[in-house]
Structure formats: C-alpha cells, structure tokens
Amino acid sequence: MNGTVPLTFPDLRTQHSNWGEKIAVFVLRLFALIPLLALSFILFKIFSLGAGRLNWEFLTQAPVEGMTQGGIFPCIFGTLSITLLMIFMALPLGVGAAIYLVEYAGQGLLFRMIRAAVNNLAGVPSIVFGLFGVGFFILFVGRNLDQVLKTGLLFGQPCMLWASATLAVLVLPVIIVSTEEALNAVPQSQRAASLALGATKWQTIRNVVLPQARGGILTGAILSISRGAGETAPILFTGAAYFLPRLPVVKLFGAIPVINPFDQFMELSYHIFIMATQSTDAQKTLPIQYGTTLVLILLTFLLNLTAVTLRIHFRKKLGQVSLQ
C-alpha cells in the first residue's frame, strides 16, 4: 500500500530439487559416456595395432606358412559370400513373417504363439544355433536330400549353404521386429483410404504400406548384417574351415565363376578365433589378429554404409513421390 516491496525468501525445496536434478543428469550422462569411452578405447587399440599390417598383399593373397604369413583374401571372400547369402535367405522370410503378424494374424492364439517364438528365438545363445544348424540342416535336411536325390554326400556335409541358413535363423528375430515396427508406423488411415478406393488387401500392402516401411526394413537388414558378419559360434560346425587357401568358387558352364554354396570357406571372425586359440605362437600372430579384426570392422562398416545409403535413397524417392 505504501510502495514498499514485500520480502521474499528463496524456496529451499526448489533449490534442493534443482541440485538433485543436475546431479541425476550428470550421473546419467556419465553412464551414457562409459560405453562410448569403452568403444573408443577398443577401436583405438585395434586401429593402432592393426593399421600397420594392412597392405595390398595382406588383402589380396592367401595365407601361407601355417597362416603366419601371406594374406587373408579367402577370409574376406568367405565373409562377404556368407553375409550376402544370409541376407538373401533371412530378409524375405523375416519381412514375410512381419507382414503376416501385422496385417493378417490379428490378436488370436496363433499370433501369441508366433510372438512368443520370436521373443524366445532372440534370446537363444549363438552356440545353440550352431548345434541346431548341424542337427537340422546338415544331419536331417542334408542327409535326407542325399538319400532321396542319390547325390552321395553333397548336401549332408558342412558347407556355406548351411552356415548361411544357420546365420539366417540367428538374425531372423531382428528383421521381424524392425519390420513390424516399420509397418505399424504406417497410419491406418492410408490403409483405409486405399481399401476405400477398391484396392485389395495385398495391393494396399504392396503399393501403400511397404514403400513407406522400406526404411525400417533396411534398418533390420543393417542390424542383421552387423550381427551376422561377426558371429563365430554358429559357423564353427556348419561350414567354416581352419585352412582353405582356395576360394569356394565353381565355374558355371565351364567359364563363369560363381560362388559354390556346397563348399567350405574361410571367414574373418573364425580366422581371428583360430589365430588367438590354436596358433603355436599366439604372440607371433598377434599383428595378423589385429589386422584381420580391423578388416572385419571396416568390412562390416562398408556393408552397413551400403544399406544406409539405400535407405536414404528410398526415403528421398518416397518423399518425391509424396510431393507429386
């Protein structure tokens, strides 16, 4: 009333709350940085110890002198081949399963059973997939095919085909879950509009839903490449070879070289495992181990970069179509 300013006192509870929030944010930020620092340390050590090993001979020649000299080209070729075969097997199966779960299955008993199977499959250790590959693909499917087709021992032995199939089963949950999320992100109103215009269910999925979900599907492919390319346990018994300097290639019609899926192969992660555990002098092969690890990381990065580039391309293409 007399123009005097009333006295105000700071709210101590608010100050304590602000300090508590700042401390909580700092602790959480520290927890988030710990994995980044660990990854940075691992990558720094691999790059610093492996970069000196990289040269043209190391990347283009086969190993010699008990794998203590020479290069790792058969391992690079085998890793690329098995990864591509894995994607060709797993991607159509995973996308098809996700389309059924989202668009056709509903919420009944079958849906819950499939969902439980996918969740359980995601938690199975990788070595179990390797034993499954031997028991199912090689001993059951392969041996029975040999008996029916009278092919001797063509299908019933470890080879690239069964190793790729085992890895495909391993990465299947990743593709299914990522594709489901991408499909669920497409608005239901667009499905309803397509159906209202007279399109069938499959035409709506093919022409409306899948083009918009293509980015999420490629994300699943990227994650599956990252996991499958570095796995060792599933291929231990299903096709990886300890030492195979020749390439798993056969000439089609006597002239065209193609990948032979019925041959064994060398692989980068398995090569690192052998160098670290089975070498008579692990210290002598240490530069080869780090060099091979660096090549595996770079190769996985290039495969992921290719998938990311395709995803960006399809998103831009979808955006241009939407503007039109």
N, C-alpha and C positions, 0 to 999 in steps of 0.2 A: 504493500500500500504506500509506503514512504520511499519507494525506489530502491530499497535495499535488496541485494542479491542473496537468496537463501543459500545456506551452507549445504554442500553435497559431499557425501562420503563415498569413496570407492567401494564397490561391491567385491569383497574379498572372495566370495564364492565364484564370481565370474573370472577373477584373475587366476584362481587355482584351476578352474576349468580350462582356461586358455593355455596355461602352462602344461596341464596334463595332456591336452590335445597335441601341443607341439612335441612333447616327449614321445607320445604314441606315434606321431607321424615320423619322427626321426628314427625310432626303433624299427618301424615297418619299412622305411626306406633302406635302412641298413640291412635288414633281412633280404630285401629285394636285390641289393647290390652284391651280396655274398655269392650267389650263383654266377653273376656276371663276372666277378673277380676270379672265381674258380675257373670258369671257361676261358677267360683271358689268359690266365697262367698256363693252362693246358695247351692252348693254341700257340702261345709264345714259345713254349718249350718244344713243341712239335715243329714249328716253323724254323726255329733257330738251329735245331739239330738235324732236321731233315732237308732243309733247302740246299745245303751243300752237296747232297747226294744226287739231286735232280740234274740230269743231263740227257742228251739225246740217246746215248747208248742205254742208259737205265730205263728209259721209257719205250724203247723200240726193240730191245733184244731179249732173248730168253735167258733164264738163269743157268749158270754153269758152275762147275767146281763145287758140287753139293749145295747149290743155291747160295754160296758165299760170294760169288762174282756174277757178272752179267747184269741182266735187267729183269723187268717184271711185266713185259708186254703180254705174255699169256694170261697173267693175273688180271690185267686191265681189260683184256678182251673178254675173259670169262665173267668178270663183274658186270660189264656192260650188257653182255648177252643174257645173263640170268636175270638182271634187273628188268630189261625190256620184256622178256618172256613172262616174268612175274606180273608186270603191269597189264600185259595183253590178256592174261588169264583172270586177274583179280578185278580189274576195273569194270568189265561188262557184268560180271557176276555180282559185284557189290552194288553197282548202280541199279541193276535189275531188282535185287532184293530190297533196296531202299524205296524204289518206286512202288513195289508191291505193298510194303509196310505203310507208306504214307497215303497212297491213292486207292488201294483196293482192300487192304486187310481189315479195316475198321478197328474196333477195340475188343474183339472177342477173344476166345481161348487160344486160337491159333496165333494171334498177334502177341499175346503174352508169352507163349511158349517160344516163339522166334526171338522176341526181345530178350528173354532170359538166356537163350542160347548165345546170342550175340554178346551179351554182357559177360557171360562166363568164358566165352572164347577169348575175349580181350584180356582176361586175367590169367590165362594159361602160360606157364613158363616156356621160353623158346625151345629148350631142350626137349620138352614133351612133344612139341611139333615135329622135331627131328625124328623121334621114335615113332610118332604117328605116320610120318612120311615113309619110313621103312616098312612098317607093318601093313599100311593100307595101300599106298601107291606101288611099292616095289613087290612085296610078297603076295598081296591079294590081287590087285588090279593087273600088275605087270605079268606075274606068273600065269594067271588065268588067261590073259591075252595071248601069251606064248603058246599055251596049250590049245587054245581054240584056233589060232591062226597058223600053228605049226611053224613058228619063226625061230625055234631054238631058244636062245637066251638073249632076245633083243629087248623086250620090254621089262623083263624081270631082273634087272640089274641097276645099280646106281648110275644115274645119268643126269644131264642138265634138265631134261623134261620133268623128272620127278622132284628135283631140287627146286625148280621154279614153281611147281604146283604146291610144294610144301610152304614156300615163302608166300604164295598167293593166299593160302589159308591163314597164314600168320597175320597178314595185313588186311584181311577182309573186314574185320570189325571197324578199323579206322575209316575205310572207304564208305561203309554202310552208314556210320554215324554222321560223318561230314556231309554225305549226300542227303540224308534225312533232314539235317538242319537247313541245307540249302533249299530243299523242296518245301519245307514248312515256312520258309521266309517269303515265298511267293504268295501274294494276297489271294484269299479265297474269292474275292470279287472278280478277279480276272478269270478264274476258272468258271465262275458262274456266267460271266459275260460271253465267254466262248461257247459254253453249252447252250446259252440262250440264242445264239446265232445259228444253231443247228449242228455244231461240231460234235463228233463223238467223244467219248472219254479218252480214247487213245490219241485222237487228233489234238485234243486240248493239251494232253501231257507232252506230246511230241512238238507241237508248234508254239505253245504258250509257256508251259512250265519249265521244260528242260532248257530252252535258251536262256532263261533268266537264272537258272540254277547252275549254269555251266561253270561259273567261277568257283562255287563251293565244291563242285565235283572235282575240279582241277586242284583245289586245296587238299582234298582227300588223296589225290594222286601224288601230290608233293610230299605229304606226310608219310605215305606208304613207301615212296622211294627212299626217303631218309631212313626209315626203319629197316626196310628190306635189304638195302645195299650194304649195310654194316653188320648184318646178322651172321654169326658163325655157327652156332649150335644147330640150327635146322638143316644145314648142308653138310654137317660132319659125316653123316652116314648115307646121305641121299645122292651124292654125286661129286663132291669136291675131291680132288686128287692132291696127294702130297707133292709129287713132282711130275709134271707133264709139259715138257718144253714145246710140244707141238700144239697147234691150235685145234679146237673142236670144230673143224670145218670139213665139209664134204662137197665135191664138185657135182652139181646138178647137170645132167646130160653130158657129163664129162668135161664141162668147160666153165660153168657158172659156179663160183664158190658161194656156199650158203652155210649157215650155222647148222651143225649136226646136233639135234636135241637128244640123240641117243648115245652121245659120247660123254665121258667125264671131262672135267675142266679144272683149271686153277682159278682161285679167287683171292682178292686182296686181303680181306679180313682173315680168311683161313691161312693165307701165307704169313700174315703177321703172327697168328697163333702158333704156327709151326716154328717160325724163327725164334719166338720167345720161349717155347717149351721143349722143342725136340732137337734143337741145334746142339752140337757137341761143344760149341763155344759161343754162348749167348752174347758175350761182350764183343766178340769179333763181328757178329751180325747185327749189332745194335744200330749202326748207321743205316743198314738196309731196312731194319724195322721202322725207324723214324721216317725214312724216305718213302716207304710203302704206305705208312699211315698218312703222311702228307698228301700223297697221290690219291688215296681213298677219300680224304676230306675234300680235296679240290674236285674230284670226280663227282661226288655227291652234290657239291655246291653247283657244279655246271648242270647236272640233271635237274636240280631244283630251280635253277635260274631259267632253264628252258621251259619248265612247267609254269613258272611265274610269268614269263613273257607271253606264253599262250593265254594265260588267264587274263592279263591286261588287254591283250589284243581282242579277245572275245567280249570283254566288258565294254571296250570302246565301240566295237561293232554293234553290240546290243544298244548302246546309248545312241548311236547314229540312227539305228532302225526306229527307236522310240521317238526321236525328234521328227523323223519323216512321217 
